[in-house]
Amino acid sequence: MQKRMGEAVARVARKVNDTVENKTDSLDLANCKLMTFPVGIYKAMRSVTEGIHCISLANNELKSLTSRFVTTFSQLRELNLAGNYLHRLPEEITSLLYLRAINLSRNRFRRFPEPLATVPTLETIDLEENEIAEVPVEKLASMASLRSLNLRANPVGPEVRLLVRPLVPFDLLLSPEEPIREA
């Protein structure tokens, strides 16, 4: 067990060092079994955080995202948090003024993460395979940059299915409606 944990820590450290040394604009910490975002990474990446535009934390075991993460990586354009245990986002997500795409599929959201509705540059939101039943339709309809909202495999209510162009200026992806079985 300790050997495996040591290997996981070493893998994360290697990925962070590669990003810092090569001054790349992305950090890929997918599939690293992270339960939280390692605090040591903030220090290690201090010199390059402004240049990070894409972060993948997909397929980890994250239960939350801290406000420090959001404010540290303020230049993010893409954020992949698919396959975690997230059920909410910090309010500071609204400060990501360059964020164009966020993947929150396969998490534990029961409600649409409303702070996303105020991110002006957001073009793509992926919330496939969550537990979302209600969606803030009016707020979404006013998002000027939104091009695609994926709500497949969510128990969304029938009112969401009534949203059609020209009411919403983006692609709304939903699972096919279950046929009503007759008794």
N, C-alpha and C positions, 0 to 999 in steps of 0.2 A: 504494500500500500504506500509506504513512504517513498519507495523507489519511483513508483508511478507519479506521485505528487511532485517529486523532484524533477522528473522528466517533463512534466507539464509546465512547471515554473521555468525550466530552462528553455522550453519551446517558446513561451511567451517572451522571455528575455531576448531570445534570438530575433524574433519578429520585430520587437521594438527597436533593437539595435540596428537591424537592417534598414528600418524606416528612417532612423536618425542619421546613420552613416551615409545612406544613399540619397538623403533628402527627398524621398518620394512623397507624393501627395496623398498616399493612402496607408492605412493601418489595417491589417487583416488579422484579427484575433478570433476568427471563427473556429469552432470545434476545439476550444481550449479548456473546456470544463470550468469556466469561470463562474463563480457564484456572485462575485462583485467585481467591479472594475478596479484592478490593483492600484492602490494609492501611489506606489513607487513609480508607476508609469508617468504620472504628472511631472515628477522631477526629472526622470530620464529623458522626457520629450520636451522639456521646457523650451529648448532652442528652436524647435520645429513646429510647435502646435499651430502657429498662424498659417503654416503651409499645408496643413492636413485638410483635405477636402472630402475624403471618403473613408469611412470606418465601417468595418464589418465585425460585429460581435454575434453573428448568427450561430445558432446551435450551441449555446452555452447553457448555463443554469441561472441566469440573471433574474432576480426577483424585482429589482428596481434600478433606476438610473438616477444618479445624483445630480443636483444642480451644478456641482463643481465640474462634472463631466461636460455638461452643456456649455457652461461659461468658458471652460478651458479650450474646447474645440469649437470656437465661435464661428469659424470660417467654413464649417461643414456644408457640403452640397448634397452628399448622399450618406444615409445612415441605415445600415442593415442590422436589425435586431430580431430577425426571424428566428423562431424556434427557441424561445426562452420562456420564462414564467412571469412576464411583465403583465400588470393589470392597470397601470396608470403611468403617466409621464410627468416629469416635473414641470411646473408652470414656466420655468426658464426656457423651455423649448421654443417659446415665442420669440426669444432673442436670437434664434438662428436665422438671420436675415438672408442667408444665401441658400438655405436648404431647399433642394428641388425634389428629392425623392426620399421617402422613408418606407422601409419594409418592416411591418410589425406582424407579419403573418405567423400563425402557429404560436400564439401567446395566450394570455388569459384575460383579455379585455372583455368586460361585460357591457361597457359603455364605450361609445366613440370617444377617443381622447380629444376633448374639445379644444385644448390649447392649440392643436394643429390647425384649427379653422382660422387662426389669426396669423399664421405664418404666410406672409404675402407672396413668397416665391415658390411655394409648394406646388409641384405639377403632378406628382404621383404619390398616392397613399395606398399601401397594400395592407389590408387587415384580414386577409383570407384566413379561415380556420380559427376564429376566436369565438366568443359567446355574445356577440353584440346583437341586441334586439332593437334598440332605438338609435336613430341617427338624427343629428341636428340639421335637418333639411335646409332651413332658411340660411343658416350660417354657411353651409357648404355651397349653396347656390350663389352666395356672394363672393366666393373665392375666385378672383379674376384669373389666376394662373393655373388652377386645377384642371388637369387634362384627363386623369384617370383615378377612379376610386374602386378598389377591389374589395368587395364584401362577400365574396363567395364563401360558402360553408359557414355562414352565420345565421342565427335564427331571427333575421330582420323581419319587422312587422310589414303587413300588407301596404301600409302607406308609403313605404320606401319604394315598393314595386311600381307605384303610380308615377314615380318621377321619370318623366321622359323629356326629351328635347322638345321645345326650346327652353323648358323650365330649368334644366340644369345644363350648363355648357360643357360638361365633361362626360367621359365614358364611365358609366356605372356598371360594374360587373357583379352579377348576382348568380347564385346557383339556380338551376331550374326549380320552379315551384313544385312542391310535392303534390301529386294529385289527391283530391279529397276522396277518401274511401267511403263508399256507401255502406250503411249498416245492413 
